Amino acid sequence: MEVEIPPQFKLNGHGYSNEELKEVAYSLIKEGEDFEKEIGDFLLDWLSPDTELTVRTSGSTGIPIGVALKKQHMVNSAKVTGEYFGLVPGDKVLLCLSTGYIAGKMMLVRAMVLGLEIDFVAPTSRPLDGVAESYKFCAMVPLQLESSIDKLNQIETVIVGGAPVSSQLRKLISSSATRIFETYGMTETITHVAVRPLNHTDTNSDHNAFEILPDISISQDDRKCLIIDAPNISDEPVITNDIVELISERKFLWLGRYDNVINSGGIKLIPEHIERKLSTLIKSRFFVGALPDEKLGQKLVLVVEGENIEGLKELIYKADLKKFELPKEIYYVPAFKNTTNGKIIREKSLSLIKN
């Protein structure tokens, strides 16, 4: 399948035909930096006659795997995003994510399908440093968003995903003129299938709920995990490991990962639920995990990145935690194990204290 590039499409200010874009891709692979080689590789994959391409998962919840995606499904996803966020041919967008993963790849696909003018920069933690242009749309991870707050006025709309957005970050962006949305999705759903606004929200609205995009339906399995039925982007329903609360046919609250659930003395605890309660008190990166315990089976522990925080144990008691949600121990590690796009790999980070 070869998709014809619209005439409005531009890459770093230059328009290209399909054949010219292949030459640019070869040049990036041969002479570019590592992130540019990834862009070149993907452009060649996209411009090939193959109807599918393989995308690797981030590896935050297990070993990274390759997922085969249909190009037509990726086209469909790009069109839905364009419609939802009002992207039209000629709009300028910024790529600052690695194209080694689906989120970065889809920024390029949206540009090539919708006829957008896309600029790319190195996928660093401070992507807007040295950027003078203004843009209609950009996708970031939370770390990039936090480091770009003083320059967000250059972007009209930002979508943020890849990791949960902390309560501290939500406060920092609350007064930004930029429209900022948190996304829910995964490689198998070709990035986001649901979004929620992080600012410019009606105080009476349920702004913590994700709203699904058009032509998608949702349900739950017997674990209370989300099932996504999206025939335009997946041939089969996607059964996730995300525990959710269904608010309506189109809205849900994300509670946590089923594979992170802790069974402590017969009580099932969702770490992400506890982490949200602690997030207003702890500024360092942290997560809640479990260690083996003779009496409880698993005991709840708090793992903090960096140096000891004085008075943290006393501070925790100020959080709205139930008795069984209080961590039994607090551990500190110099640095967490992360995926390449900044997600904490919980099990590997927890092993730092086990060892």
FENRACOR-V154694 format. One record per residue. PHI is phi in degrees with one decimal (none if undefined). Layout:
{{PHI} {PHI}}
This chain:
{{none} {-118.0} {-93.0} {-72.4} {-77.7} {-63.0} {-64.9} {-77.0} {-64.3} {-137.2} {-118.7} {50.2} {89.3} {-120.4} {-88.9} {-141.9} {-80.0} {-57.7} {-68.3} {-66.1} {-67.3} {-63.3} {-65.0} {-61.4} {-61.4} {-59.7} {-65.6} {-63.3} {-65.4} {-78.8} {-118.9} {-82.7} {-71.1} {-56.6} {-68.7} {-73.2} {-64.2} {-63.9} {-62.6} {-60.0} {-58.9} {-68.8} {-58.6} {-65.3} {-60.4} {-67.8} {-85.1} {-76.1} {-75.5} {-61.9} {-87.9} {-130.6} {-142.4} {-103.8} {-122.8} {-91.5} {-77.0} {-73.6} {86.1} {-73.3} {-116.5} {161.9} {-69.3} {-56.5} {-127.5} {-92.2} {-117.7} {-82.4} {-120.2} {-78.7} {-61.6} {-62.5} {-64.3} {-67.6} {-61.8} {-60.0} {-61.8} {-61.1} {-67.0} {-64.3} {-62.4} {-60.5} {-67.5} {-64.8} {-99.1} {68.4} {-84.2} {-128.2} {-50.8} {94.6} {-63.5} {-95.3} {-131.2} {-118.4} {-102.3} {-130.3} {-104.9} {-66.9} {-86.5} {-74.0} {-125.8} {-61.7} {-62.5} {-71.0} {-59.4} {-70.3} {-62.6} {-67.1} {-62.2} {-58.3} {-64.4} {-75.1} {-85.8} {-93.1} {75.0} {-96.8} {-96.8} {-112.6} {-109.0} {-121.5} {-130.6} {-61.2} {-77.6} {-93.1} {-73.5} {-124.6} {-69.3} {-91.1} {-61.1} {82.9} {-93.9} {-103.9} {-72.8} {-109.2} {-136.0} {-79.3} {-154.0} {-157.1} {-114.7} {-138.8} {-95.3} {-54.4} {-61.7} {-66.4} {-61.2} {-62.7} {-82.2} {-112.1} {-57.0} {-73.6} {-124.1} {-65.9} {-63.4} {-82.0} {-126.1} {-75.4} {-136.2} {-122.3} {-106.3} {-128.4} {-157.1} {94.3} {-164.4} {-61.7} {-90.9} {-70.9} {-65.2} {-64.1} {-67.8} {-60.9} {-66.9} {-64.2} {-97.0} {-60.6} {-99.6} {-68.6} {-70.9} {-68.1} {-78.2} {-125.0} {-125.1} {-88.0} {-111.9} {-122.1} {175.2} {-159.4} {-57.2} {-64.2} {-101.5} {55.1} {66.3} {-73.7} {-120.1} {-152.0} {-139.8} {-143.6} {-72.1} {-101.9} {-148.8} {56.2} {-102.9} {-69.4} {-61.3} {-90.2} {-86.9} {-85.7} {-77.0} {-85.7} {-88.4} {-85.6} {-110.7} {-74.8} {-78.2} {-58.7} {64.2} {-129.4} {-128.0} {-131.5} {-154.9} {-128.4} {-95.5} {-70.7} {-91.2} {72.0} {-90.5} {-72.4} {-115.0} {-111.3} {-110.2} {-136.1} {-61.0} {-77.7} {-128.2} {-154.5} {-67.6} {-123.1} {-58.0} {-96.6} {-93.4} {-96.1} {-106.6} {-96.9} {-75.9} {-133.5} {-116.1} {-77.9} {-89.0} {-158.2} {-65.7} {-121.2} {-130.7} {-148.9} {-101.2} {-86.0} {-102.3} {164.4} {-93.6} {-61.0} {-74.9} {-99.1} {-58.8} {-108.8} {-104.0} {-113.2} {63.4} {88.6} {-99.6} {-87.0} {-115.7} {-99.6} {-53.1} {-62.7} {-65.0} {-69.0} {-62.9} {-63.1} {-69.4} {-85.9} {-64.6} {-78.9} {-105.3} {-112.2} {-85.6} {-71.3} {-69.3} {-156.6} {-154.0} {-107.5} {-138.6} {-136.4} {-122.9} {-60.1} {-144.4} {-62.4} {-84.8} {-92.5} {87.2} {-134.6} {-110.6} {-75.9} {-131.0} {-107.2} {-116.7} {-115.7} {-88.8} {107.2} {-84.1} {-56.7} {-101.3} {-64.1} {75.8} {-64.5} {-60.0} {-68.5} {-65.1} {-61.0} {-68.2} {-83.7} {-74.6} {-82.4} {-103.6} {-76.7} {-55.0} {-77.7} {-92.7} {-75.8} {-60.0} {-76.6} {-141.6} {-120.4} {-122.7} {-120.4} {-127.8} {-59.8} {-155.4} {-73.5} {-83.6} {-125.3} {-75.7} {-66.6} {-101.7} {93.0} {-76.5} {-73.4} {-90.8} {-59.4} {-63.1} {-68.0} {-69.4} {-67.2} {-64.9} {-64.8} {-90.7} {-65.6} {-86.7}}
